[in-house]
Amino acid sequence: MKPKEKLPTIERRYFPVSVTIEKRNDGEPDSRKIVLYAAAFNKWSQNFGGWFREKFDRNAFNNVLNSEDTVALFNHDMNQVLARNKNTLALSVDDTGLRSEFDLPNTTLGNDMLELVKRGDIKFGSVAFSVKVQKWAKSEIPTEVEEDRTILEVEKLYDVSLVTTPAYPDTSVARRSFDESQEEVIIKDLYEQEHLEAEIEILNRNK
């Protein structure tokens, strides 16, 4: 029997926060340091897929900041590496969101990125991740969207990226997560119902 193929769990989100180049004092060489917010905290996203919106909790990335597997890329392309965490990439969190800093390498790609960011041709940040803990709830704005999703803990941070054009997110992974959470609720309700019925039956026998 052919083993069941594991479904992909990588999700990607972009954030309309300007990518900036660190400023230097007059007389100093031009900086190559990129400051990029790849995720914002406690801010609701746009309506995804016509049925949900989401936000990242302030502590969502706390457990993945030191992962050596996380890289900075161009357009989420593993062949377009700009930096690696714990080496040339610095990840941190503040009140705004997930902050990443790195010096663009003195390579063809790095030099191109420097020029394109300076010109404003590249101005968006994006993040690739998988979710460990999340919370679904009926939306606070039911006339506009059905569900509210809060990402409480990220399981793996794959990359932070400079992106040319923000892509509309693929919501299939989120849909699977929602469906699984609903199945868990149904199973829990059935268990509690069966447990209650068993207690009632015992009480009736003892009357």
C-alpha positions as CSV (number, residue, x, y, z in Angstrom):
1,M,0.0,0.0,0.0
2,K,1.4,3.4,-0.9
3,P,2.1,5.5,2.1
4,K,-0.2,8.6,2.6
5,E,1.6,11.7,1.3
6,K,2.1,14.3,3.9
7,L,0.4,17.6,2.9
8,P,2.5,20.7,2.9
9,T,2.2,23.0,5.8
10,I,4.2,26.1,4.7
11,E,2.2,29.3,4.6
12,R,3.4,32.6,3.2
13,R,2.2,36.1,4.1
14,Y,3.4,39.6,3.0
15,F,3.1,42.8,4.9
16,P,2.9,46.3,3.4
17,V,5.6,47.7,5.7
18,S,8.3,49.5,3.8
19,V,11.7,47.8,3.5
20,T,14.4,50.3,4.6
21,I,18.2,50.7,4.3
22,E,19.9,51.7,7.5
23,K,20.9,55.4,7.5
24,R,24.6,56.3,8.1
25,N,26.1,59.6,9.3
26,D,27.4,62.0,6.8
27,G,30.9,61.1,5.5
28,E,30.4,57.4,6.3
29,P,30.2,54.7,3.5
30,D,26.7,54.0,2.2
31,S,25.0,51.3,4.3
32,R,24.1,47.9,2.9
33,K,22.0,47.0,6.0
34,I,18.4,46.0,5.2
35,V,15.8,46.4,8.0
36,L,12.7,44.4,7.2
37,Y,9.5,43.6,9.1
38,A,8.3,40.3,7.8
39,A,5.3,40.1,10.1
40,A,3.2,42.5,12.1
41,F,1.8,41.8,15.6
42,N,-1.9,42.0,16.6
43,K,-3.0,43.6,13.4
44,W,-5.8,42.0,11.5
45,S,-5.0,41.0,7.9
46,Q,-7.2,41.5,4.9
47,N,-10.0,39.1,4.2
48,F,-8.4,35.8,3.0
49,G,-10.3,33.6,0.6
50,G,-13.5,35.3,1.4
51,W,-14.0,33.6,4.7
52,F,-11.3,34.5,7.3
53,R,-8.8,37.0,8.6
54,E,-5.9,36.5,10.8
55,K,-3.3,38.1,13.1
56,F,0.0,37.1,14.8
57,D,0.2,37.1,18.5
58,R,3.0,39.1,20.1
59,N,4.7,35.9,21.2
60,A,4.2,33.9,18.1
61,F,7.8,33.8,16.9
62,N,9.6,33.6,20.3
63,N,10.6,30.0,20.0
64,V,12.0,30.2,16.4
65,L,14.3,33.3,16.6
66,N,17.4,31.2,17.1
67,S,16.8,28.6,14.3
68,E,19.9,28.3,12.1
69,D,17.7,27.0,9.3
70,T,16.0,30.4,8.8
71,V,17.3,32.4,5.8
72,A,16.7,35.7,4.1
73,L,15.7,35.3,0.5
74,F,14.5,37.1,-2.6
75,N,11.0,36.1,-3.5
76,H,11.1,33.0,-1.3
77,D,13.6,31.4,-3.7
78,M,16.1,29.1,-2.0
79,N,18.5,29.7,-4.8
80,Q,18.4,33.5,-4.0
81,V,20.0,33.5,-0.6
82,L,20.8,36.9,1.0
83,A,21.6,35.9,4.6
84,R,21.4,33.1,7.2
85,N,20.2,33.3,10.8
86,K,22.8,33.2,13.6
87,N,25.5,34.1,11.0
88,T,24.6,37.1,8.8
89,L,20.9,37.5,9.7
90,A,19.6,39.0,13.0
91,L,16.0,38.2,14.0
92,S,14.2,39.9,16.9
93,V,10.7,41.0,17.9
94,D,9.5,44.4,19.1
95,D,6.1,46.1,19.5
96,T,5.7,46.3,15.7
97,G,6.5,42.7,14.7
98,L,9.1,40.3,13.5
99,R,12.2,42.4,12.7
100,S,15.0,41.1,10.5
101,E,18.3,42.9,9.8
102,F,21.1,41.8,7.4
103,D,23.8,43.3,5.3
104,L,23.3,42.7,1.6
105,P,26.2,40.5,0.3
106,N,28.7,41.8,-2.1
107,T,27.3,39.6,-4.9
108,T,25.4,40.2,-8.1
109,L,22.2,39.4,-6.3
110,G,23.1,41.6,-3.2
111,N,24.1,44.5,-5.4
112,D,21.0,44.3,-7.4
113,M,18.8,44.2,-4.3
114,L,20.6,47.2,-2.9
115,E,19.9,49.2,-6.0
116,L,16.3,48.0,-6.3
117,V,15.5,48.8,-2.7
118,K,17.1,52.3,-3.0
119,R,14.9,53.0,-6.0
120,G,11.8,51.8,-4.3
121,D,11.2,49.0,-6.8
122,I,11.3,46.4,-4.0
123,K,9.5,47.6,-0.9
124,F,7.6,44.6,0.6
125,G,8.5,42.0,3.1
126,S,7.2,38.5,3.4
127,V,7.5,35.5,5.7
128,A,7.3,31.7,5.2
129,F,6.3,29.7,8.2
130,S,4.3,26.8,9.6
131,V,1.9,27.0,12.6
132,K,2.1,25.1,15.9
133,V,-0.6,26.7,18.0
134,Q,-3.6,28.7,16.7
135,K,-7.0,29.8,17.8
136,W,-10.2,30.0,15.6
137,A,-13.2,32.0,16.6
138,K,-16.3,33.4,15.0
139,S,-15.5,36.7,13.6
140,E,-16.1,40.0,15.4
141,I,-17.2,41.4,12.1
142,P,-19.6,38.6,10.8
143,T,-21.0,40.7,8.0
144,E,-17.5,40.9,6.4
145,V,-15.8,37.6,7.3
146,E,-16.7,34.3,8.9
147,E,-13.8,33.4,11.1
148,D,-11.0,35.1,13.0
149,R,-7.7,33.2,13.2
150,T,-5.0,34.1,15.8
151,I,-1.6,32.5,15.3
152,L,-0.3,31.9,18.8
153,E,2.9,30.0,18.1
154,V,4.9,29.4,14.9
155,E,6.4,25.9,14.6
156,K,9.0,26.7,12.0
157,L,10.3,29.9,10.4
158,Y,11.5,29.0,6.9
159,D,12.5,32.4,5.6
160,V,12.0,36.1,5.5
161,S,12.0,37.6,2.0
162,L,12.2,40.7,0.0
163,V,9.5,40.3,-2.6
164,T,8.8,42.0,-5.9
165,T,5.0,41.7,-5.9
166,P,2.9,40.6,-2.9
167,A,1.1,37.4,-3.9
168,Y,-2.4,36.6,-2.7
169,P,-1.9,34.0,-0.1
170,D,-2.7,30.3,-0.7
171,T,-5.3,29.6,2.1
172,S,-5.5,25.8,1.6
173,V,-3.3,25.2,4.6
174,A,-5.3,27.5,6.8
175,R,-8.5,25.8,5.6
176,R,-7.1,22.4,6.6
177,S,-6.2,23.7,10.0
178,F,-9.7,25.1,10.5
179,D,-11.3,21.9,9.4
180,E,-9.1,19.9,11.7
181,S,-9.9,22.2,14.6
182,Q,-13.7,21.7,13.9
183,E,-13.2,17.9,13.9
184,E,-11.5,18.1,17.3
185,V,-14.5,20.1,18.6
186,I,-16.9,17.6,17.3
187,I,-15.0,14.7,18.8
188,K,-14.8,16.4,22.1
189,D,-18.5,17.2,22.1
190,L,-19.3,13.5,21.2
191,Y,-17.1,12.3,24.0
192,E,-18.7,14.6,26.6
193,Q,-22.2,13.6,25.4
194,E,-21.4,9.9,25.7
195,H,-19.8,10.5,29.1
196,L,-22.9,12.4,30.3
197,E,-25.3,9.7,28.9
198,A,-23.3,7.0,30.8
199,E,-23.5,9.0,34.0
200,I,-27.3,9.4,33.6
201,E,-27.7,5.6,32.9
202,I,-25.7,4.8,36.1
203,L,-27.9,7.2,38.1
204,N,-31.1,5.6,36.7
205,R,-29.9,2.1,37.7
206,N,-29.3,3.3,41.2
207,K,-32.7,4.7,41.7
